[in-house]
Amino acid sequence: MALIGLVVLSSCAEKAGDYKKFTEDPLLYCKTVKKLNDVVLENNFPPMIATRNYAYANIAAYETMAAGNDQFTSLSGQIKHLPIMPKPEAGKLIDFSNSAIA
């Protein structure tokens, strides 16, 4: 019985960073956008408002990812009224992939 308990407990242990396999999966982002699409369709938003919902959500996600990855260029200055985004504080641990999904 003790052996079964030991096996169960050891199989539950997660390594640091295991969650990143989930949060960095591009399919998760696709599913999140699909959920946004479902909300837009369920509420019968007019096309202009629906488009704004998609644009704002995806620009926010992109800017979050750009803050944590030097390969991305911020859209600040490229989009007319988008201000310069603040940089995260140095030394803070931030999961940019998870933040972009949120």
ChimeraX commands (.cxc) that place a marker at each C-alpha (Angstrom):
marker #1 position 0.00,0.00,0.00 radius 0.5
marker #1 position 2.84,2.36,0.85 radius 0.5
marker #1 position 4.40,1.63,-2.54 radius 0.5
marker #1 position 1.20,2.69,-4.34 radius 0.5
marker #1 position 1.10,5.91,-2.32 radius 0.5
marker #1 position 4.73,6.65,-3.16 radius 0.5
marker #1 position 4.13,6.07,-6.88 radius 0.5
marker #1 position 1.04,8.32,-6.85 radius 0.5
marker #1 position 2.84,11.12,-5.02 radius 0.5
marker #1 position 5.91,10.98,-7.26 radius 0.5
marker #1 position 3.78,11.07,-10.42 radius 0.5
marker #1 position 2.07,14.26,-9.20 radius 0.5
marker #1 position 5.31,16.19,-8.84 radius 0.5
marker #1 position 5.77,18.87,-11.48 radius 0.5
marker #1 position 9.04,20.35,-12.54 radius 0.5
marker #1 position 9.50,24.11,-12.61 radius 0.5
marker #1 position 8.43,25.42,-15.99 radius 0.5
marker #1 position 6.19,22.47,-16.92 radius 0.5
marker #1 position 3.28,24.86,-17.34 radius 0.5
marker #1 position 5.11,26.52,-20.26 radius 0.5
marker #1 position 4.38,23.49,-22.45 radius 0.5
marker #1 position 0.74,24.52,-22.09 radius 0.5
marker #1 position 0.98,28.33,-22.16 radius 0.5
marker #1 position 3.39,28.48,-25.12 radius 0.5
marker #1 position 1.26,26.19,-27.29 radius 0.5
marker #1 position 0.03,28.16,-30.35 radius 0.5
marker #1 position -3.14,26.06,-30.37 radius 0.5
marker #1 position -4.10,27.60,-27.03 radius 0.5
marker #1 position -4.02,31.07,-28.61 radius 0.5
marker #1 position -6.18,29.80,-31.49 radius 0.5
marker #1 position -8.70,28.39,-29.02 radius 0.5
marker #1 position -8.76,31.70,-27.15 radius 0.5
marker #1 position -9.49,33.65,-30.34 radius 0.5
marker #1 position -12.19,31.07,-31.16 radius 0.5
marker #1 position -13.81,31.77,-27.78 radius 0.5
marker #1 position -13.73,35.50,-28.55 radius 0.5
marker #1 position -15.38,34.72,-31.88 radius 0.5
marker #1 position -18.08,32.72,-30.07 radius 0.5
marker #1 position -18.79,35.67,-27.76 radius 0.5
marker #1 position -19.00,38.07,-30.69 radius 0.5
marker #1 position -21.38,35.77,-32.57 radius 0.5
marker #1 position -23.57,35.08,-29.52 radius 0.5
marker #1 position -24.01,38.80,-28.88 radius 0.5
marker #1 position -24.77,39.68,-32.51 radius 0.5
marker #1 position -22.31,42.57,-32.50 radius 0.5
marker #1 position -22.48,44.72,-35.63 radius 0.5
marker #1 position -19.46,44.22,-37.92 radius 0.5
marker #1 position -17.77,47.46,-36.86 radius 0.5
marker #1 position -17.88,46.57,-33.15 radius 0.5
marker #1 position -16.91,42.95,-33.79 radius 0.5
marker #1 position -13.89,44.09,-35.77 radius 0.5
marker #1 position -12.86,46.43,-32.97 radius 0.5
marker #1 position -13.13,43.56,-30.44 radius 0.5
marker #1 position -10.84,41.36,-32.53 radius 0.5
marker #1 position -8.36,44.16,-33.24 radius 0.5
marker #1 position -8.03,45.37,-29.65 radius 0.5
marker #1 position -7.69,41.86,-28.22 radius 0.5
marker #1 position -5.05,40.81,-30.74 radius 0.5
marker #1 position -3.07,44.05,-30.52 radius 0.5
marker #1 position -2.98,43.68,-26.73 radius 0.5
marker #1 position -1.78,40.07,-27.04 radius 0.5
marker #1 position 0.88,41.05,-29.58 radius 0.5
marker #1 position 2.15,43.95,-27.47 radius 0.5
marker #1 position 2.41,41.62,-24.46 radius 0.5
marker #1 position 4.46,39.15,-26.48 radius 0.5
marker #1 position 6.60,41.98,-27.93 radius 0.5
marker #1 position 7.45,43.13,-24.41 radius 0.5
marker #1 position 9.02,39.77,-23.67 radius 0.5
marker #1 position 10.65,38.96,-27.00 radius 0.5
marker #1 position 13.24,41.08,-28.82 radius 0.5
marker #1 position 12.30,39.49,-32.16 radius 0.5
marker #1 position 8.97,41.35,-32.14 radius 0.5
marker #1 position 8.70,45.07,-32.84 radius 0.5
marker #1 position 6.14,47.03,-30.87 radius 0.5
marker #1 position 3.26,48.50,-32.84 radius 0.5
marker #1 position 3.64,51.80,-30.95 radius 0.5
marker #1 position 4.26,54.49,-33.52 radius 0.5
marker #1 position 2.91,52.25,-36.28 radius 0.5
marker #1 position -0.70,52.48,-35.09 radius 0.5
marker #1 position -1.82,56.11,-34.95 radius 0.5
marker #1 position -3.12,56.42,-31.36 radius 0.5
marker #1 position -1.19,53.59,-29.71 radius 0.5
marker #1 position 1.11,55.07,-27.05 radius 0.5
marker #1 position 4.53,53.70,-26.23 radius 0.5
marker #1 position 4.07,50.66,-24.05 radius 0.5
marker #1 position 5.80,50.59,-20.65 radius 0.5
marker #1 position 8.66,48.13,-20.27 radius 0.5
marker #1 position 8.40,45.48,-17.54 radius 0.5
marker #1 position 10.54,45.99,-14.45 radius 0.5
marker #1 position 13.92,44.30,-14.65 radius 0.5
marker #1 position 14.21,41.17,-12.58 radius 0.5
marker #1 position 10.48,40.43,-12.43 radius 0.5
marker #1 position 9.45,36.97,-13.56 radius 0.5
marker #1 position 6.69,37.43,-16.10 radius 0.5
marker #1 position 5.11,34.72,-18.23 radius 0.5
marker #1 position 4.46,36.73,-21.39 radius 0.5
marker #1 position 2.74,33.84,-23.19 radius 0.5
marker #1 position 0.23,33.39,-20.38 radius 0.5
marker #1 position -0.25,37.14,-20.13 radius 0.5
marker #1 position -1.01,37.39,-23.85 radius 0.5
marker #1 position -3.70,34.73,-23.53 radius 0.5
marker #1 position -5.29,36.60,-20.64 radius 0.5
marker link #1:1,2 radius 0.2
marker link #1:2,3 radius 0.2
marker link #1:3,4 radius 0.2
marker link #1:4,5 radius 0.2
marker link #1:5,6 radius 0.2
marker link #1:6,7 radius 0.2
marker link #1:7,8 radius 0.2
marker link #1:8,9 radius 0.2
marker link #1:9,10 radius 0.2
marker link #1:10,11 radius 0.2
marker link #1:11,12 radius 0.2
marker link #1:12,13 radius 0.2
marker link #1:13,14 radius 0.2
marker link #1:14,15 radius 0.2
marker link #1:15,16 radius 0.2
marker link #1:16,17 radius 0.2
marker link #1:17,18 radius 0.2
marker link #1:18,19 radius 0.2
marker link #1:19,20 radius 0.2
marker link #1:20,21 radius 0.2
marker link #1:21,22 radius 0.2
marker link #1:22,23 radius 0.2
marker link #1:23,24 radius 0.2
marker link #1:24,25 radius 0.2
marker link #1:25,26 radius 0.2
marker link #1:26,27 radius 0.2
marker link #1:27,28 radius 0.2
marker link #1:28,29 radius 0.2
marker link #1:29,30 radius 0.2
marker link #1:30,31 radius 0.2
marker link #1:31,32 radius 0.2
marker link #1:32,33 radius 0.2
marker link #1:33,34 radius 0.2
marker link #1:34,35 radius 0.2
marker link #1:35,36 radius 0.2
marker link #1:36,37 radius 0.2
marker link #1:37,38 radius 0.2
marker link #1:38,39 radius 0.2
marker link #1:39,40 radius 0.2
marker link #1:40,41 radius 0.2
marker link #1:41,42 radius 0.2
marker link #1:42,43 radius 0.2
marker link #1:43,44 radius 0.2
marker link #1:44,45 radius 0.2
marker link #1:45,46 radius 0.2
marker link #1:46,47 radius 0.2
marker link #1:47,48 radius 0.2
marker link #1:48,49 radius 0.2
marker link #1:49,50 radius 0.2
marker link #1:50,51 radius 0.2
marker link #1:51,52 radius 0.2
marker link #1:52,53 radius 0.2
marker link #1:53,54 radius 0.2
marker link #1:54,55 radius 0.2
marker link #1:55,56 radius 0.2
marker link #1:56,57 radius 0.2
marker link #1:57,58 radius 0.2
marker link #1:58,59 radius 0.2
marker link #1:59,60 radius 0.2
marker link #1:60,61 radius 0.2
marker link #1:61,62 radius 0.2
marker link #1:62,63 radius 0.2
marker link #1:63,64 radius 0.2
marker link #1:64,65 radius 0.2
marker link #1:65,66 radius 0.2
marker link #1:66,67 radius 0.2
marker link #1:67,68 radius 0.2
marker link #1:68,69 radius 0.2
marker link #1:69,70 radius 0.2
marker link #1:70,71 radius 0.2
marker link #1:71,72 radius 0.2
marker link #1:72,73 radius 0.2
marker link #1:73,74 radius 0.2
marker link #1:74,75 radius 0.2
marker link #1:75,76 radius 0.2
marker link #1:76,77 radius 0.2
marker link #1:77,78 radius 0.2
marker link #1:78,79 radius 0.2
marker link #1:79,80 radius 0.2
marker link #1:80,81 radius 0.2
marker link #1:81,82 radius 0.2
marker link #1:82,83 radius 0.2
marker link #1:83,84 radius 0.2
marker link #1:84,85 radius 0.2
marker link #1:85,86 radius 0.2
marker link #1:86,87 radius 0.2
marker link #1:87,88 radius 0.2
marker link #1:88,89 radius 0.2
marker link #1:89,90 radius 0.2
marker link #1:90,91 radius 0.2
marker link #1:91,92 radius 0.2
marker link #1:92,93 radius 0.2
marker link #1:93,94 radius 0.2
marker link #1:94,95 radius 0.2
marker link #1:95,96 radius 0.2
marker link #1:96,97 radius 0.2
marker link #1:97,98 radius 0.2
marker link #1:98,99 radius 0.2
marker link #1:99,100 radius 0.2
marker link #1:100,101 radius 0.2
marker link #1:101,102 radius 0.2
view
